Amino acid sequence: MKILICISKTPDTTAKIAFADNNTSFATDGVQWIINPYDEWYALVKAIELKEADPSIVLHLANVGGADTEPIIRKALALGGEEAFRVNTDNTDSFFVASQIAHLAKAGNYDLIFTGKETIDYNGASIGAMLSELLDVPFISHAVKLELNNNVATVTREIEGGEEINKLSLPAVISCQKGMAEQRIPNMKGIMGARSKPLHVSEPVEAAAYTSIVSFDLPPAKAGVKLIPADHPEELVRLLNEEAKAI
Amino acid sequence: MSVLIFVDIAEGKIKKASFEAANYGAAIANQMGTEAAAIVLGNCTEDLSMLGNYGISKVFHNTDSALNVFDAKVYAQAIADATEATTSNILIFSNTITGKALAPRVSVRLKAGLVSGAVALPDTSNGFVVRKSVFSGKAFASVAIQTDKKIISLNPNAFSITKSNNSATVETISLTIQPSTIELVSVNKITGDVPLGEADIVVSGGRGLKGPENWGLVTDLAQLLGAATACSRPVADIHWRPHHEHVGQTGLAIAPNLYIAIGISGAIQHLAGVNRSKTIVVINKDPEAPFFKAADYGIVGDAFEVVPKIIEAVKKLKGSV
């Protein structure tokens, strides 16, 4: 069994969000980069758990990004990825990115493809579903649990207000979220070993970009908090009713 | 040329987010001087003509039994085929779990650019530009769609509904529905009443509540307000509350009309998931809690003393209305 895990580079969750070049690009000064948490904590660690249960499973990583994404790819290799494939291009439009990964996926003949449920920067939540359409395979989104039995996956996925259990034959694309696995820290052996693991770089295949970012902006600052004395909480209820008209 | 809205059904009923999507699509149709139609897949117990109240002029309905199990592949093909059959060139989804599984697949099928998580009507003064939420609610991006066909998925609670007394015509649409390869084993509704992502009011608790045994404060207030309940990440991580209640950067991002945070300090990751809420109330005994900076109303005090008094005051208010 071969599993492909798609990983993306995002700013750290505490990064200050600011924009440069006349608000057309993210200001990267001083930003710490991480593996998108959904890709790392849930998709990658789940795949590692599956391999721990069945060592014959092969774990490959896919990334679309410039050379500056290599540190996060090495971290994913340190955690347990065995071989990585980086498509050397900026990840801008979702369809363009999905097309690059689809190209890798077709060549690698994978049984399972994992993505995070979305990235914490663009919040497109699109790559997994687009990939499944490009590969013409089933897609289960927001998976919180997965069990493999040979070629059949039993997947628990979130639905609005609950969960649903689906059963399907592979190949499939699954987007992962909280519940699938728990965050891990790479150990020293993993970090040392990651340096010599294969990281293949290829140039992008031709694909259209359907969208482009025109500009960014920040939400207006709050006017300031109105403090209500702790001994008169009923005043809060009055304000929420009469002023904010929220209740 | 027209606008088609995917109206999502759960347990035979139209989802709230779909009414917003329908009304949003109708507003775009109005902007473009065209009409808005809806596509409904699967059995629905509601009278679909009432989608006219939300600006839909025509509803296309297909009840093939293969649609009873949600399979993104099957649904996406049906929606793409319906888009072509109705010669629609703008397609609207709500950016819910279902919408997120469908819109990108349909985007590939139709070679139509997708903007997911839209928060405003498109700006068509120079191209077709849609404002969307990015960085988990910490910023917005204006994104141009370059393709002829366009797909937008609208964030829940981002568009205010304007209703009318109009009625829509409902007709059956014939589509070739592929058999699903996904077997539905079971469905387990956890919350049942108010889905967190669509709730108007959300009451949320953090570690300041000291233990799961104290959650009655949150659930009582929520029940009284018809609100959904939520929690901070540490609370979900230590299993005081289920994971699906976790709001924040790595949990669910929500945008209710009112968000009441009890005993939550307001770490930047938590704020990212809730700062699109219209009104934020923070109750925390630490006056230095960062959440107060993002709040509209705040009480510096002990939740165990303050919240019961709030509950009493809300009871009084509800009794008088």
Boltz contact constraints between the chains, C-beta under 6 A:
constraints:
  - contact:
      token1: [A, 13]
      token2: [B, 249]
      max_distance: 6.0
  - contact:
      token1: [A, 13]
      token2: [B, 269]
      max_distance: 6.0
  - contact:
      token1: [A, 14]
      token2: [B, 268]
      max_distance: 6.0
  - contact:
      token1: [A, 17]
      token2: [B, 135]
      max_distance: 6.0
  - contact:
      token1: [A, 17]
      token2: [B, 138]
      max_distance: 6.0
  - contact:
      token1: [A, 17]
      token2: [B, 139]
      max_distance: 6.0
  - contact:
      token1: [A, 37]
      token2: [B, 250]
      max_distance: 6.0
  - contact:
      token1: [A, 120]
      token2: [B, 136]
      max_distance: 6.0
  - contact:
      token1: [A, 120]
      token2: [B, 249]
      max_distance: 6.0
  - contact:
      token1: [A, 121]
      token2: [B, 135]
      max_distance: 6.0
  - contact:
      token1: [A, 122]
      token2: [B, 134]
      max_distance: 6.0
  - contact:
      token1: [A, 123]
      token2: [B, 117]
      max_distance: 6.0
  - contact:
      token1: [A, 123]
      token2: [B, 134]
      max_distance: 6.0
  - contact:
      token1: [A, 124]
      token2: [B, 116]
      max_distance: 6.0
  - contact:
      token1: [A, 125]
      token2: [B, 100]
      max_distance: 6.0
  - contact:
      token1: [A, 125]
      token2: [B, 116]
      max_distance: 6.0
  - contact:
      token1: [A, 126]
      token2: [B, 104]
      max_distance: 6.0
  - contact:
      token1: [A, 126]
      token2: [B, 116]
      max_distance: 6.0
  - contact:
      token1: [A, 129]
      token2: [B, 101]
      max_distance: 6.0
  - contact:
      token1: [A, 129]
      token2: [B, 104]
      max_distance: 6.0
  - contact:
      token1: [A, 129]
      token2: [B, 105]
      max_distance: 6.0
  - contact:
      token1: [A, 130]
      token2: [B, 104]
      max_distance: 6.0
  - contact:
      token1: [A, 130]
      token2: [B, 108]
      max_distance: 6.0
  - contact:
      token1: [A, 133]
      token2: [B, 105]
      max_distance: 6.0
  - contact:
      token1: [A, 133]
      token2: [B, 108]
      max_distance: 6.0
  - contact:
      token1: [A, 134]
      token2: [B, 108]
      max_distance: 6.0
  - contact:
      token1: [A, 138]
      token2: [B, 73]
      max_distance: 6.0
  - contact:
      token1: [A, 138]
      token2: [B, 181]
      max_distance: 6.0
  - contact:
      token1: [A, 138]
      token2: [B, 182]
      max_distance: 6.0
  - contact:
      token1: [A, 139]
      token2: [B, 72]
      max_distance: 6.0
  - contact:
      token1: [A, 141]
      token2: [B, 100]
      max_distance: 6.0
  - contact:
      token1: [A, 141]
      token2: [B, 101]
      max_distance: 6.0
  - contact:
      token1: [A, 142]
      token2: [B, 97]
      max_distance: 6.0
  - contact:
      token1: [A, 160]
      token2: [B, 97]
      max_distance: 6.0
  - contact:
      token1: [A, 160]
      token2: [B, 195]
      max_distance: 6.0
  - contact:
      token1: [A, 161]
      token2: [B, 189]
      max_distance: 6.0
  - contact:
      token1: [A, 161]
      token2: [B, 191]
      max_distance: 6.0
  - contact:
      token1: [A, 161]
      token2: [B, 195]
      max_distance: 6.0
  - contact:
      token1: [A, 162]
      token2: [B, 188]
      max_distance: 6.0
  - contact:
      token1: [A, 162]
      token2: [B, 189]
      max_distance: 6.0
  - contact:
      token1: [A, 162]
      token2: [B, 190]
      max_distance: 6.0
  - contact:
      token1: [A, 163]
      token2: [B, 188]
      max_distance: 6.0
  - contact:
      token1: [A, 164]
      token2: [B, 187]
      max_distance: 6.0
  - contact:
      token1: [A, 165]
      token2: [B, 185]
      max_distance: 6.0
  - contact:
      token1: [A, 165]
      token2: [B, 186]
      max_distance: 6.0
  - contact:
      token1: [A, 166]
      token2: [B, 182]
      max_distance: 6.0
  - contact:
      token1: [A, 167]
      token2: [B, 183]
      max_distance: 6.0
  - contact:
      token1: [A, 167]
      token2: [B, 185]
      max_distance: 6.0
  - contact:
      token1: [A, 168]
      token2: [B, 182]
      max_distance: 6.0
  - contact:
      token1: [A, 178]
      token2: [B, 243]
      max_distance: 6.0
  - contact:
      token1: [A, 179]
      token2: [B, 243]
      max_distance: 6.0
  - contact:
      token1: [A, 210]
      token2: [B, 113]
      max_distance: 6.0
  - contact:
      token1: [A, 210]
      token2: [B, 147]
      max_distance: 6.0
  - contact:
      token1: [A, 211]
      token2: [B, 113]
      max_distance: 6.0
  - contact:
      token1: [A, 211]
      token2: [B, 143]
      max_distance: 6.0
  - contact:
      token1: [A, 211]
      token2: [B, 145]
      max_distance: 6.0
  - contact:
      token1: [A, 212]
      token2: [B, 144]
      max_distance: 6.0
  - contact:
      token1: [A, 213]
      token2: [B, 141]
      max_distance: 6.0
  - contact:
      token1: [A, 213]
      token2: [B, 143]
      max_distance: 6.0
  - contact:
      token1: [A, 214]
      token2: [B, 129]
      max_distance: 6.0
  - contact:
      token1: [A, 214]
      token2: [B, 142]
      max_distance: 6.0
  - contact:
      token1: [A, 214]
      token2: [B, 144]
      max_distance: 6.0
  - contact:
      token1: [A, 215]
      token2: [B, 142]
      max_distance: 6.0
  - contact:
      token1: [A, 216]
      token2: [B, 139]
      max_distance: 6.0
  - contact:
      token1: [A, 216]
      token2: [B, 141]
      max_distance: 6.0
  - contact:
      token1: [A, 217]
      token2: [B, 140]
      max_distance: 6.0
  - contact:
      token1: [A, 218]
      token2: [B, 139]
      max_distance: 6.0
  - contact:
      token1: [A, 225]
      token2: [B, 292]
      max_distance: 6.0
  - contact:
      token1: [A, 225]
      token2: [B, 295]
      max_distance: 6.0
  - contact:
      token1: [A, 225]
      token2: [B, 298]
      max_distance: 6.0
  - contact:
      token1: [A, 226]
      token2: [B, 297]
      max_distance: 6.0
  - contact:
      token1: [A, 227]
      token2: [B, 298]
      max_distance: 6.0
  - contact:
      token1: [A, 228]
      token2: [B, 299]
      max_distance: 6.0
  - contact:
      token1: [A, 230]
      token2: [B, 299]
      max_distance: 6.0
  - contact:
      token1: [A, 230]
      token2: [B, 301]
      max_distance: 6.0
  - contact:
      token1: [A, 230]
      token2: [B, 306]
      max_distance: 6.0
  - contact:
      token1: [A, 233]
      token2: [B, 306]
      max_distance: 6.0
  - contact:
      token1: [A, 233]
      token2: [B, 309]
      max_distance: 6.0
  - contact:
      token1: [A, 233]
      token2: [B, 310]
      max_distance: 6.0
  - contact:
      token1: [A, 234]
      token2: [B, 313]
      max_distance: 6.0
  - contact:
      token1: [A, 236]
      token2: [B, 297]
      max_distance: 6.0
  - contact:
      token1: [A, 237]
      token2: [B, 313]
      max_distance: 6.0
  - contact:
      token1: [A, 237]
      token2: [B, 314]
      max_distance: 6.0
  - contact:
      token1: [A, 237]
      token2: [B, 317]
      max_distance: 6.0
  - contact:
      token1: [A, 241]
      token2: [B, 317]
      max_distance: 6.0
  - contact:
      token1: [A, 244]
      token2: [B, 279]
      max_distance: 6.0
  - contact:
      token1: [A, 246]
      token2: [B, 257]
      max_distance: 6.0
  - contact:
      token1: [A, 246]
      token2: [B, 258]
      max_distance: 6.0
  - contact:
      token1: [A, 246]
      token2: [B, 279]
      max_distance: 6.0
  - contact:
      token1: [A, 247]
      token2: [B, 225]
      max_distance: 6.0
